[in-house]
Amino acid sequence: MTDVVILGGGPGGYEAALVARQLGGEVTLVERSGLGGSAVLSDVVPSKTLIAAAEAMTKIGSAEALGLRLREPGRRLRDAVEVDMAKVNARIMALAKAQSDDIADRLTADGVRLITGTGRLDGTRSVIATTDEGELRVDADIVLLATGAHPRELDAAKPDGIRIFNWTQIYSLTEVPEHLIVVGSGVTGAEFASAYTALGVKVTLVSSREKVLPGQDPDAADVIQQVFENSGMTVLSRARAVSAQVRGDEVVVGLADGREVIGSHCLMAVGAIPNTAGIGLAEAGVGLTDSGHVRVDKVSRTTARGIYAAGDCTGINALASVAAMQGRIAMWHSLGDSVAPLDLRTVSANVFTSPEIATVGVSQKEVDDGVVKVSTAVLPLAGNARAKMQAVDHGFVKVFSLPTTGIVVGGVVVAPSASELIHPLSIAVRQKLTVDQVAESFTVYPSLSGSLAEAARRLHGHTDLTY
């Protein structure tokens, strides 16, 4: 029997535990805050539940474009709906707990030993778990580090959980903010800014870059920036926040150029720091990057024999799906099962703004930098019949294919529910399908997915084409 000890119960940890038990390992999982980790309890599940409420408000707001209105003359449908922030956030936290409990039940049913506490390495063959009852030593043949990350904080902008928040604290709000300042225009900042704008909040987004979502497809980022500005959001570009202070009932955010932004509340979304300090990594020979992330190879091995790592603590790709796959790969490899190395080219990712941005495979930056030569087709959704029916005003699909073979190597979807629409392109990239194979597959009419097939049809027979 192989003893497997996992530090951290997020997607990387709990998915690894399930695989290890399936392969016959004796598994102990140490988690300090609750099964599911931050992904379930304070990050992915809560934020997307908030976004679900925001999506409902967005649909209500567009109802008049569909010919729906209140019977009361002169009154807008949107004005008849009030956001109960306390109930929204209570639902968010209840759903997160229920999801965490479901994971705990599954692990227990599969025979995983669960320890509530904080774990640290004691060499490479044992772990010390610090619990309420004291310290407990657990022997290990294999260790998986899945310790996650925590919000980065600025020294002059410390969250207090009352008016200045990080993304784990904002669900304590019981009243709708009068004016929310969001610092940071990456994925987290953009998603919260989009959601709170949809909920009727005045939002100012402070972005240190020229445009929002600097790490995303530039065409997609342009669409989101336009939507943000059209919705009434104030986007301050090239504005670096250096401080945030509470003054009475207001929050004052100081910018590097001396300006101040005043609001009622502030959300700091300025990155994350891996949870790798103080857990015995250096002593065990586990190498770290300059940013403090665990160094791993494509099968999740660290520099220490028998120790693997998965998830945000590795800095590979801060997605729950990637963390889960890293954890599974670690167990497949360490327990002798067949395994393929992690292939980031096949990872689909999504930004849950309104509209959403979904991507897979080759990026526009790689194309622009000359890393790969592709043929490209871009179709605005404005010409899609289903989009017109749903009053979808913004969005497009983009497909990349290799010029000679026509193999699909990447794509971008900007649309409502882009997270669902990207799946056909993910399959195409993974299975190396050609544009003709995608084009010849039936789609429903009318449907947004029809634009994916149409983009593929436009690439038929072309060796060097950009639409």
C-alpha positions, 0 to 999 in steps of 0.5 A: 500500500502506497501512502499518499499525503496531500496538503490542500483540499482545493481542486488540485488536492481533492481531485488528486485524492480521488485518483489516488484512491482509485489506484489503490493508494492510502490517502491522507488530505490535510486542509485548514479551511474547508474542502474545495479550497479557495476555488469553492469557498472564496473565489471561483464558486462565489464569484460566479454565483454573484455573476449569475445574479448579475446576468439575471439583471442584464437580461432584465435590462435588455427585456425592453429591446425584446418588446417587454415592458411594465404595464405602468406607463413610463416605468422601466422594467429594470427599475422595478427590480431591487438588489438585496445584497444581503440575500445575494451574498447569503445565497453565495456563501450557502452554495459554496458551503454546500459544494464544499460539503459535497466534496467532503462527503465524496472523499470520505465515501471513497476512503480518504482520511481527512485532517483539519489543520495546517500541514508542513513537510518534515523532510520528503517522507513525512508531513506534520499536521498542526490541528486543534488537538496538537501536532500529528505526524503522517508518513508519506511515500508520495506528497502532493503540494496543493496549497493554493495562493492568497490575495496580494495586498499593497502596504498602503491599501490594506483590506479591512473587510468593511470598506476595503476588500480583497476578493475573499472578503467582499461577500460580507457586504449587506448593502449595495455599494453606492460607488465601488472602486475596483483596483486591477483590470485583470480577470478578477477585477474585470469580472467584479466590475462587470458584475457590480455594474450589472447590479446597478452599482456605480463602478470605477475601474482603475487600470494600470494598463492602456486597456482592460484585460491586458492578458486576453485576446486584444480584440476581445479586450476591446469589446469588453472595454467598449461594453464597460464604457457604454454601460456607464462604468468609468475606466481609468486607464494608465492609472496605477493605484498606490494607496487606499484609505478609509475617511469617514464613510468614504474610501480614497484611492490614491494614484501614482500621478497624485490624483484621488478617486473617491468612492464608498467601497473599494475592491483590491484585485492586484494579484495573488501570492503562492502559499509556499512560505513556512511549510518546509519546502527549502528543507525538503529540497523543493525548488521555488521560482523567484515569485515563490511558486513551486517549480514543477515539470509537465507531470507535476514533479518538483525538484524533490524526489517523491514530492509533486505539486499542483494548482496555484502554488505552481504558477502554471495557470491559475485555473481550477481545471488546470489545478485538477488536471495537474493533481490527477497527472501527479497521481497517475505518474507517481502511482504508475498509471499511464499518463500524458504530460500537461498540455496547456495548448488544449486548455480552455479558459473563460473570463466571466464578464458580460459578454464572456470571453472564452479562449483555447489554443493558439493566442492572437499574441503568438500570431502577432509575434510570429510564433505560429503562422495561421489563417484566421476567420473572425465573424461578428455576432451581429450577423448571427440570427440567434444573436439578433433574436436575443438582442446581443449587440457585442461579440464575435467568434475567431478561429485559427487554423494551420494554413496548409493542413487546415487543422484548427489550432485555436479560437476565441469566442466573445458572447453570452455563455462563451464558456459553453460555446468554446467546447466545440473548438476545444474538442477540435484543438485537442483532436486536431480536427480540420476546419472542414471537419468542423464545418461539416458537423451539423449545428442547430439553426438558429444558434450562436454555435452556427457562427463557429461552423461558418468561421470554419467554412470561410477557412476552407481551401485557404492557405493564407487568409485573414478575414 
